[in-house]
């Protein structure tokens, strides 16, 4: 019996520590991802809104049921119940992986309300709620000033966190230290930590996006292509620090813009959360699958970015920002505005189901 050759993403998992997650809770997309080696999935308000619109035939009846069964609910409660049902469907699909890997893989990440980014107590309360929905739920918490407090407390309470809205070395170190404090407190209280699998996302493509905005705004001229390496440089530097210090949180690369965001990270003990469309492209590509995680970014690229962009220095230097400064970093502001805007759009979409236009 012949065995089909591994595709590029399967080869990536086979030669290194990379795990692939599907960057969506779309069930058809997750089915493809799992069939091609993915061991997790993630979601956020932008993704949920997109899934609802794209797969309305699937989610129309569940949404109508939620509305009819809960006559006193507003669009807020209805929307969050829909988010939970989407996540639980994905959790069910991933459950065999979770059981096979004894909790180390096979999780779906649910994002806390992005509007809570300044309220640690609200984040922790929602994180606890999500954690109780299924054994293989991972909870996304933003790396804001309040988010760092929430990450420590949620970890202490046994929640498997996925730190998000994170773009920089100082943010990722703050996450790792918060996770360590939470795990240490949990162990001191006699609680289990062996089954926990915290991750820290670095949204590498969104850092590139922000620096390109800065370049246009400030009319910065630089070598073509160098801005495509900013997020990779930050990711590789953070990875080296995490390995050196033995942090138990695992890094995760997100926000893909080109193949380097996958190929340059092959061979690292990391997670890569890849959108379905990029999975299709990567699996059809002829990119050589080989270990590159330990290959340094060209020093000339780093030097030019470091010299010309104060925000790259903030992102790249270990002490480039304090936790109090996280909320004002450009990529953080842009991403929070996007997530909060998508959440508002999701509420409006749900409201249209609850109060359909009588003129249509």
C-alpha atoms as one frame of an Amber mdcrd trajectory, in Angstrom:
protein
   0.000   0.000   0.000   1.457   3.377  -1.032   1.469   6.304   1.338   0.662
   9.792   0.043   3.575  12.224   0.392   3.319  14.809   3.138   2.276  18.283
   2.091   4.394  21.289   3.171   2.514  21.981   6.418   2.636  18.309   7.362
   6.370  18.324   6.586   6.742  21.387   8.808   5.226  19.534  11.754   7.301
  16.435  11.009  10.744  18.068  10.959  10.387  20.461  13.882   8.340  21.433
  16.886   5.895  23.544  14.912   2.199  23.007  15.522  -0.323  24.363  13.030
  -3.633  25.815  14.207  -6.485  26.885  11.973  -7.042  30.628  12.286 -10.835
  30.309  12.304 -13.719  28.437  13.910 -15.241  27.726  10.480 -16.108  24.035
  10.554 -15.327  23.254   6.880 -12.008  25.090   7.151 -11.195  23.344  10.411
 -11.996  19.981   8.817  -9.440  20.671   6.078  -6.887  21.879   8.609  -7.227
  18.825  10.855  -7.009  16.504   7.854  -3.746  18.232   6.972  -2.156  18.069
  10.407  -3.587  21.015  12.370  -3.909  20.448  16.129  -5.815  23.534  17.260
  -7.873  26.526  16.215  -8.512  30.098  17.221 -11.141  32.770  16.856 -11.906
  36.429  17.577 -14.806  38.851  16.897 -13.615  39.537  13.335 -13.450  35.814
  12.585 -16.849  35.068  14.162 -18.502  37.826  12.143 -16.915  36.509   8.964
 -18.008  32.935   9.682 -21.566  34.048  10.416 -21.807  35.931   7.130 -20.052
  33.297   5.019 -21.821  30.300   6.576 -25.211  31.867   7.252 -26.990  28.743
   5.981 -25.347  26.786   8.806 -25.787  29.307  11.611 -29.181  30.862  10.774
 -31.184  28.170  12.596 -28.992  28.088  15.741 -29.127  31.881  15.928 -32.900
  31.941  15.560 -33.190  29.222  18.213 -31.100  31.205  20.672 -33.270  34.284
  20.075 -36.544  32.371  20.489 -35.446  30.452  23.585 -34.318  33.581  25.398
 -37.014  36.249  24.926 -35.486  38.660  27.464 -31.974  38.641  26.064 -30.433
  41.595  24.246 -28.196  41.246  21.220 -25.234  41.132  23.605 -26.323  37.923
  25.335 -27.462  36.395  22.046 -24.150  37.187  20.335 -22.066  35.671  23.124
 -24.204  32.540  23.162 -23.648  32.212  19.408 -19.893  32.687  19.908 -19.954
  29.923  22.514 -21.849  27.550  20.253 -19.394  28.136  17.415 -16.472  27.507
  19.747 -18.029  24.367  21.217 -18.576  22.877  17.755 -14.894  23.428  17.023
 -13.928  22.070  20.459 -15.869  18.896  19.678 -13.975  18.438  16.415 -10.655
  18.940  18.206 -11.500  16.742  21.185  -9.912  13.537  19.767  -6.604  15.401
  19.350  -6.914  16.827  22.865  -7.420  13.347  24.316  -4.681  11.784  22.201
  -2.196  14.481  23.237  -3.332  14.458  26.888  -4.320  18.104  26.865  -1.159
  19.511  25.334  -2.855  20.065  21.952  -6.334  19.996  20.485  -7.668  23.276
  21.872  -9.897  26.044  20.501  -9.071  29.603  21.568 -11.971  31.901  22.514
 -11.350  35.626  22.815 -12.601  37.637  25.757 -14.622  40.759  25.030 -12.129
  43.181  23.411 -13.927  46.105  25.060 -12.685  44.790  28.427  -9.067  45.609
  27.582  -8.792  48.016  30.560 -10.668  45.833  33.084  -8.674  42.905  34.503
 -11.524  41.719  36.719 -13.975  41.541  33.816 -11.430  39.694  31.671 -10.749
  37.116  34.395 -14.453  36.532  35.051 -15.133  35.889  31.362 -12.014  33.743
  31.097 -13.260  31.570  33.957 -16.619  31.211  32.232 -15.077  30.172  28.929
 -12.730  27.771  30.723 -15.737  25.940  32.140 -17.457  25.385  28.789 -15.277
  22.460  27.653 -12.000  20.889  28.768 -10.182  21.960  25.600 -10.905  25.695
  25.676  -7.991  28.143  25.511  -8.812  31.749  26.454  -7.456  34.756  24.559
  -6.540  37.741  26.731  -5.117  40.984  25.281  -1.607  42.041  26.242  -2.603
  45.412  27.638  -1.644  46.797  31.042  -4.781  45.288  32.580  -4.382  42.174
  30.447  -1.049  41.294  32.075  -2.742  41.301  35.495  -5.556  39.179  34.080
  -3.135  36.676  32.512  -1.467  36.006  35.859  -4.741  35.657  37.746  -6.442
  33.513  35.086  -3.391  31.222  34.957  -3.482  30.899  38.747  -7.126  29.878
  38.483  -6.287  27.115  36.000  -7.247  28.834  32.758  -5.093  27.986  29.739
  -4.392  31.416  28.305  -3.572  32.536  24.799  -2.149  36.049  25.084  -3.249
  38.102  22.077  -2.991  41.692  20.799   0.767  41.230  21.238   3.394  42.406
  18.754   6.646  42.976  20.625   9.456  41.444  22.639   8.614  43.396  25.829
   4.954  42.355  25.615   5.858  38.688  25.142   8.275  38.762  28.088   5.612
  40.399  30.267   3.244  37.581  29.298   5.806  34.881  30.043   6.578  36.390
  33.448   2.863  36.733  34.278   2.282  33.089  33.323   5.231  32.013  35.490
   3.842  33.938  38.467   0.427  32.377  37.948   1.851  28.857  37.639   4.041
  29.337  40.712   1.089  30.576  42.772  -0.983  27.654  41.545   1.713  25.112
  42.456   2.146  26.716  45.905  -1.588  26.282  46.448  -1.283  22.576  45.674
  -3.081  22.828  42.328  -2.148  20.911  39.169  -0.092  22.661  36.487   1.041
  19.640  34.459  -1.915  19.754  32.089  -1.663  23.460  31.315  -0.505  24.697
  27.915  -0.303  28.522  27.884   0.706  30.293  24.697   1.748  33.837  23.828
   0.798  35.109  20.388   2.976  37.551  18.494   0.946  39.084  15.655   3.934
  39.395  13.353   2.051  40.609  10.281   0.280  43.333  12.238   3.615  44.735
  13.399   4.700  44.870   9.741   1.394  46.568   8.876   1.877  49.228  11.544
   5.437  50.076  10.538   4.292  50.436   6.926   1.688  52.939   8.128   4.428
  54.827   9.994   6.661  54.767   6.909   3.925  56.331   4.766   2.948  58.868
   7.415   6.500  59.951   8.215   7.756  59.561   4.610  10.500  57.153   5.565
  12.450  55.740   2.618  14.054  52.356   3.134  15.200  49.280   1.267  12.316
  47.500  -0.489  11.202  44.385   1.370  12.840  45.200   4.681   9.526  45.994
   6.379   8.384  42.430   5.667  10.985  41.219   8.176  10.077  43.294  11.230
   7.661  40.796  12.788   9.957  37.883  11.985  12.896  39.644  13.670  10.805
  40.247  16.795   9.539  36.660  16.810  13.013  35.166  16.492  14.428  37.395
  19.206  11.573  36.563  21.583  11.995  32.860  20.810  15.663  32.987  21.781
  14.827  34.693  25.066  12.052  32.202  25.855  14.385  29.258  25.264  17.221
  30.800  27.270  15.021  31.525  30.278  12.930  28.368  30.129   9.568  30.112
  30.101   6.712  27.637  30.116   4.498  29.714  27.829   4.909  28.753  24.195
   5.147  31.351  21.443   2.559  31.499  18.671   2.938  33.330  15.356  -0.167
  34.959  13.862  -1.344  37.486  11.248   0.133  36.029   8.061   0.946  38.308
   5.143   3.418  36.237   3.058   5.177  32.879   3.118   8.128  34.105   5.196
   5.769  34.294   8.167   5.584  30.508   7.869   8.832  29.417   6.213  11.217
  31.501   8.353   9.779  29.964  11.536  10.045  26.306  10.516  11.892  24.261
  13.108  10.849  26.253  16.145   8.966  24.818  19.111   6.081  27.184  18.413
   2.501  27.318  17.219   1.594  28.806  13.849  -2.047  29.851  13.583  -2.583
  30.037   9.837  -5.695  31.216   7.963  -7.309  28.628   5.713  -6.473  30.535
   2.516  -2.789  30.621   3.427  -2.838  26.915   4.284  -4.093  26.195   0.769
  -1.374  28.355  -0.762   1.414  26.951   1.383   0.349  23.363   0.701   0.409
  23.993  -3.060   3.731  25.832  -2.968   7.192  24.642  -3.887   8.819  26.390
  -0.901  11.558  24.189   0.505  10.558  22.918   3.931  13.656  23.135   6.093
  14.559  24.457   9.519  15.088  28.222   9.500  13.979  29.316  12.976  17.557
  29.608  14.217  18.739  31.458  11.104  19.231  35.122  12.099  17.503  37.879
  10.204  19.992  39.742   8.018  21.716  42.231  10.361  21.471  44.916   7.667
  17.670  44.585   7.740  17.520  44.838  11.527  19.945  47.773  11.550  17.905
  49.791   9.064  14.613  49.125  10.827  16.170  49.893  14.205  17.718  53.143
  13.000  14.682  54.495  11.168  11.744  53.401  13.343  11.345  54.296  17.023
   8.444  51.821  17.143  10.673  49.024  15.895  13.094  49.815  18.704  10.161
  49.668  21.142   9.148  46.330  19.659  12.598  44.761  19.386  14.320  45.846
  22.591  13.645  43.735  25.665  12.992  46.913  27.663  11.502  48.862  24.765
   8.224  49.490  26.588   6.804  49.245  30.074   3.486  47.521  30.672   1.907
  50.937  31.199   2.888  51.822  27.627   1.430  48.731  25.944  -2.031  50.251
  25.445  -0.668  53.197  23.441   1.579  51.254  21.057   0.358  51.861  17.512
  -0.239  48.232  16.552  -2.091  47.662  19.821  -4.390  50.628  19.259  -5.130
  49.654  15.657  -5.850  46.026  16.556  -8.050  46.847  19.541 -10.030  49.281
  17.393 -10.460  46.562  14.753 -11.579  43.920  17.257 -13.930  46.285  19.100
 -15.327  47.458  15.767 -15.904  43.872  14.616 -17.615  43.128  17.926 -19.951
  46.103  17.370 -20.628  44.894  13.819 -21.413  41.399  15.159 -23.916  42.880
  17.621 -25.515  44.834  14.780 -25.743  41.689  12.654 -27.423  39.787  15.482
 -29.741  42.748  16.089 -30.884  42.535  12.465 -32.051  38.978  13.155 -33.873
  40.060  16.304 -35.426  43.147  14.672 -35.628  42.401  10.941 -36.226  45.358
   8.631 -40.008  45.425   7.941 -39.450  47.139   4.601 -37.551  44.169   3.191
